[in-house]
Amino acid sequence: MVLQTQALIIVAAYLIGMLLVGFIVGKLKIKDSSDYMLAGRRMGLFMVAFSLSANNIGGGSTTGLAQKAYGEWGMSAIWYVLTASIAMIPLAYFAPKIRKTMAVTIPEVVGRRFGKTSSALTAVLSILSLFCLTSSQIAASGTVVASLTGIPTNVALLIAGAVVILYTTFGGMIADQISDLVQFGIILIGLAVATPIVIHGCGGWDAISAALPPAHLSFTKIGWVTIIGYIFNYFCTFLAGPEMVSRFETAKSEKVAKEAAWLSAVLMAAMSIFPTLLGLAALATMPELADGGKNAMMAVTSAHAPGAIVGIISAAIICATMSSADSNLLCMSTMLMNDLYLKYGGKQLKDKQVIAYTRTCNVVAAIIAMIISMAGIPIVTMNTFAFGIRCAGPFAAYGLGLIVPKATKNSGILSLIGGTIGFCFWQYLSGGGFKFGILPVVFGCAVSVAVFFLVNAIEWSRGVEPAPSAYMDEK
């Protein structure tokens, strides 16, 4: 499908705008490494909340969500994103504690509490996963650009990757959050405007619902076991997710971090509605789409909306994929510098050198990720592995390390190992999907928590001293 000229101009303008954001921010706002890695810890409520939301609303939560609604899930596809919104509620409890650490990364906090071994292991697991996630998001961005513009996929992949590299490398976290704000605004407004236009073009909701099988209108078609499973899945990946934690660290206060989690929950709840309705509209009017409705959202929008709206939705879809790629890339380069090179490289660097080296890591890591993305590895496979390997082990050491002051050093290290092994075991056993209603990452996190408390119970009974605090002001 080749975009209309009007729509193509909108997409091109968006890509150029992102490059300008990165260049201008890099010139005017980046004064030191704190600005580059953490936006100077001065971001306000809306900036943090929109950035959190943009990182969670990727291609799977837009085109993927519409495809699920078009397919077997029907109206219950809304839960695919709504469960993420619900998972933000308990995360609001942890948000101010995350901000209170005054850390740069998750491995830094884990290392404060449980030592260098736990920090290095967490960093390696996180960097490995972020490589996979960056690769999958660049691949997704390239696929979207190719399908929307008609240019070859590998060329589109290079274009999407280059845009992500340039604005992230120039502007760091500040550009990343500004772009997230713009990206999520485009996604939310674009879909909010397009959805009623498309529904009207399809004859109204009554006509759409009449054309659908009754089961497709059920909000709980996928079952409560799956719904609850997704809530746990999102909470586990959010609490130990580097791109989420880094956003809370950029907040100007602990209060802002907490309020941003609540606002993000509301924003994501709103986003769960529009792609679902577009997928159902496509099913009602275009039941014979190829590839199981993979492009259902664009197909129904192109058929029933003017060119300008099609262009906005096209830009929104590209936004959704790029907003995840830029964050994963920046988190990866930050960890490479903060948790590996600066700790084990044996060379002291000036602040400007830290920025320069981190920018270099951005470029090199992104190029490697682009090469991996061309290998044709299924995106779902990479994402499933990445989310599990980065979260399952560090989940207890990081999350519970923030709230259990008497935790011992061994409880953190052994929970890291146990959670990682548990994830790999359940991944193999389940094939990466639900087994007994449990996803691999949730099983791994549960093992991590069980090992954490078991080791603590044994060592507390023996009078073992607590590990140092995660908070700088308590040392």
N, C-alpha and C positions, 0 to 999 in steps of 0.2 A: 504494500500500500504506500503510495507516494503522497506526501502531504500537499495540500493546496499551497500556492505561493504565499498567501497571507499567513497561514499557519507556520510555514517554514521560516518566515521572517521573525516571528515571535520567538521561536526556538533559538535561532541564531542570536537574536538580541539578548536573550537570557544568558547564553554561554559567554558572550562578549562582556556582559555586565558582571558576571562572576569573576572574570579575569581582571576587570577594572577594580573591583572590590579588593581583591588580593594585592594588587599593585599599590593602590592608594593607601591601604592600611599598613602595608610593609614600609612605605616611605614615611608616613606621618605618625604612626602609633606604636611601632615596635622599638622600644628604647632599651629593654634588657630581656634576659631569658625568661623572667616571670611574665612579661608581656607576651612573649612568643608562646610559651607552654601553657599559661594559665590566665591569659588576658588580664594580667595584673591583679587578679582576685577582686575585680571591681564591677562585675556584671550584675545588672539589676534583674528584677523579677521576670519581666517579659522576655528578656534575652535568654536567660537560663531556661525558662519553661518552654519556649519555642524551640530552643536547641535540643532539649531533652526529647521533645515530641518529634522533631525532624529526624533524629537518630533512630527512632523506633518505627517511623512510617517510611519504610523502604518500598522497593518494587513489589515485594510479597504482600504488603499491606494496601496496595492500590490495584495494580493489574492482577496480582495474584489473588487478592480478595474477591475481585469481580469474577475471576475464573472459578473460584470455589462456589460462589453463588450461582453461577451459570451451570456448574456441574452438580455433584451429589449433595452439597451442603445446603443449597437453597438459602432461605432467609437466615438460617442459623449460622451462615458464614460471618454474620456480624460479630460473633463471639471471637473470631480470630484476632480482631483488634481490641474488642471490648474487654477481653480478658487481660490484655496488656494494660489497659486503663485501670482495671481493678488492682492489678499488681503494683501500681504506683502508690496505692494507699498505704500499705505497710512500709513501702520504701520511704514515705514521708517521715517515718519515725527515725530512720537511719540517716536521712539527709543532713540534719544539723550536726550529727556526730561525725559524718564524713568530712564536712567543712571544718569542724573543730580540729581535725588532725593537722591541718595546715601542711599537708603533704602534696607531692606532685603526682604520685602514682600509687597504685595498689601494692606492688612489690615493696615500695618504701615503707608503707605502714606495716605490712607483714614482717618485714625485716626488723623494724623497731621492736616488735613484740617477741618474735620467735627466732631471730638471728639471721646471719648471712645466708645460710644454706636454704632456709625457707624463702628468703627474698629472691635468691638466684633461681630457684625452681619455679617460683611464681612468675618471674620475669620471662623465663624461657617458654613456659606454657602459654603465657599471654601473647608474647611476640609471635609464636608459631600460629596461634589462632588468628591473630590480627593479619598475618600474611594471607591466610586462607580467606578471611572476610573481605580484605581489600581486593583480592583477586576476584572473588565472586561478585562483588559490587561493581567493579570496573567492567567485568564481563556482562553483568546485567545492564549497566548503563550503555555499553556498546550495542548490545542486542536491541535495546529500546530505541536508541538513535537510528540504528539500521532499519528497524521495522517502520519507524515513523518517517524516515526520509528517503528510503530506497537505496542508500549507498551501501557498499559491501560491508559485511559485519566487521572484519578485521580493521578496515579503515575507520569505521565508526568507533570501534574499541580504542584505537589510537587517539582519536579526537577527544573522546570522553576522558580517557586517562590523562591526556595532556592538560586538559582544562583543570582537572582535579589536582594534578601535580603543581601547576603554576599558581593557582590562587591559594592553595594550602601552604606551599613553600614560601611564597612572598609574605603572606599575612598572618601565618600561624593561627593560634586559637582565636584571636580577635576576628580575623577574616572568616574563620570557620564558623563562629557564632553569628556574625552578621549574615553570612550566606545561609546559615540554618534558618534565621529569622525570615529572610526573604523567601527561601525555598518553601518553608512550611506555610507561609502566608499565601504563596502561589497555589500550593496544593489545596489548602482549605478553601480559599475563596474561589478558585477555579472549579473545584468539584461542587461547591455549594451553589454556584451559578449554573453550572452545566446540568446538574441532575434534574431540577424541575423542568428545564427546557426539553431535555430528552424525554422525560416522562410524559410531558404534554405532547411531544411529537409522536409518541407511541400510542396516543389515544387516551392518556390518563391512567391513573393507578387502577381504576376499576377494570379497564380493558386488559391491563397487564396481569392483574391477579386472576382474572377469569381465564386467561390463556395458560396459566401455570398449573401443574399438578398440585392438588391440595397439600401434599406432604412438603412441597417446597416453600410453603408459607408458614411452616412451623418454626418458631424461634429456638426450639430445643431438639431439632432433628438429629443432630450429631450426638446427643446424649449428655447427661450431666457428668459422667465419668470423664469424658473428653474435655468438657468445659473446665472442670476443676483441675484436670491435668495441665491444661494450658495456663491457668492462673499460676500454679506452682512453677511451671516452666519459665514463665516470664519473670516472676519474682527472683528466681535463682539466677537467671542470666542478667537481670538488672543490677542486683546487689553486688555481683562480682564482675560486672562489665566495665572495662576500662573507659569506654567512651561515655558511659553514664556517670561514673564516679568523677571523671575529670570535669564534667559540667557542674556538679555540686561544688567542686573545689574552686571554680571560677566565681562563685557567688560572692557578693560583697559582704555578706553576713550569714550566720547560721539561720536566722529567721528567713532570709530570702531563699536559702536552699530548701527549707521545709515548705514554704509557700509555693515555690516553683514546682515541687513534686505534685502538690494538689492541683495546681493549674494545668500542668501537663496531663494529669489524669482526665480532666474535663476536655481538653483539646483532643486527646486521642479518642475519647468516647464519641465526640462529634464526628471524627474521621472514620469511625467504623460504619457509619450509616450510608454515606454516598456511594462508595464502590459497590457495596452490596446491592443497592437499588439499581445501579447501572447494569450489574451482572444479571439481575432478574429481568430487567427491561430487554436486554439482549436475548435472553432465553425465550421470552414471550414472543418476540418479533423476528428473531433469527435463530431458530432452533437447530439449524444444520451447519453452524460454524465449524471450521476445521480445527484440529489440535485441541479439542475439548474446551473451546472458548478461551484459548490463551490470550487472544486479542479482543475479547468481548467488549471491554470498556471502550477501546478506540473505535471498534466497528459500529457500535450503537451510537456513539457520540458523533462520528463522521456522518452517519445516516440522518441524524435528526437535529444537528446543531449547526449554526453558521461557522464559516471558516475561522473567525476570530476566536470563538469558543474552542474549536478543535485545536487551534494553536496553543491556547492557554492550558488545555488538558495535556497536550503533548509536552509542553514545558513542565507541567506539574509532575508527569510521570518521570521525566528525566531528573527533575529536582529530587524526587523520592529516592532514586537510586544513588545519585551523587551525594546527597546529604549524609548517607551512611558511609560512603567510600572515603570522603575527606576526613571524617572523625576517626575512622579506623587507622588511616594512614598517619595522622598526626600523633595519635596515641602510641602507635608502634615506634615511630622515630623518637618520641619522648622517652619511652622505656629503654630503647637501645642506648640512649645517651645517659639518662638519669640513673638507671638501675644496673647497667652493665659497663659501659665505657668509663664513666666517671668514677665508678667504684673499683673496677678491676683493670682499667687501662693503664694505670700507673703514671699518668701524665696530668699535671694540673693545667687547667684551661682558664683563660680570661672569659668574662661573661660574653663578649662579642664572639669569641671563638666557639662557645657553647651554641650560640644561635647559628653560626655558620655550619658547624658540624651537624646540628640537628636538621638544618635545611638540606644538607648533603644526604643525610640518611633518608629524608623524605623522597628525594629524587631517585636514589638508588633502589630503595624499597619499592617504590611505585613502579619502576621499570621492571623489576623482578616480578612484581605482582601482575603486571600487564602480560609478561611472557607466560606466566602460569595460566592466566585467564585465556590465553590462546590455545591452551592444551586441550580444551574441550571437556574438562572435568565437569560433571553435572553440578550446577550451583547448589542444589539442595544438599548434595553429598558434602560439599565443602563447608556449607553453613552449619549443618548438623554436627560435623566433627569439630568445627571451630568453637561453636557455642559451648559444647560439652567440655572440651579439653581446657578451656580458659576458666570455666566457672566451677566445675565439680570439685576439683582439688582445693582451690583457694577459698571456696565459699565459707567454710567454717572458720578458717584461720583469719580471714579478713572480716567477715560480717560479725561473727561471734567474738572475734578479738577486740572489736570496738565496744562490746557491751558486757563482757565477762572479765572483770578486772583481776580475778584470781587465777585466770588460765595459766597453765604452766608451759614452758618452752616446748616440751615433747608433744603436748597435745596439738600444737599448731603444726609441727613438722609431720607427725604421723597422720593427721587428718588430711594434709595435702596429698600424701602418698595414697592413703586409703580411698579418698574421693576420686582420684584420677584412675586408680585400678577399678573401682566400682563402676565408673562411667564406661571404661573400655569393655568391661565384662557385659554390662547391660546393652551397650551398643552392638556387640557381637550377637548376644542372645536375641535381641529384638529386631535386628536389622535396621536400627536407627529410628524405629517407630514406637507406637504404644505397645506395651506388653503388660497385661493386667492393669491397664489404664495408667501406666507409668512410663514416662519418656526417659531416655538414658541420662540426660543431664540432671533430671530430678532424682533419679536413683543414685547417681554419683554424689550429688549434694547431700542426700540423706545418709549415705555411708560416711561422708565427711563429717557430718554433725554427730553421728553415732560414735565414731572413733574419737572425736574431740571430747565429748562428755565422758566416754569410757576411760580414756587415758587420764583425764582430769580427776575423775572419781578415785582411780587407783593412786595417783600421785598426791592428791589432797590427803588421803588416808595415811600416807607415808610422811606427810609434813613437808612436801617439796615446795620451795618458794615460788611465788607467782612470777611470771615473765614481766619484763618492763612494760610500762604503759604505752599505748599507741598515741597518746596525746603529748605534745611538746611541753605544755604547761604543767604536766603532772610528773615530769621526770626529775 
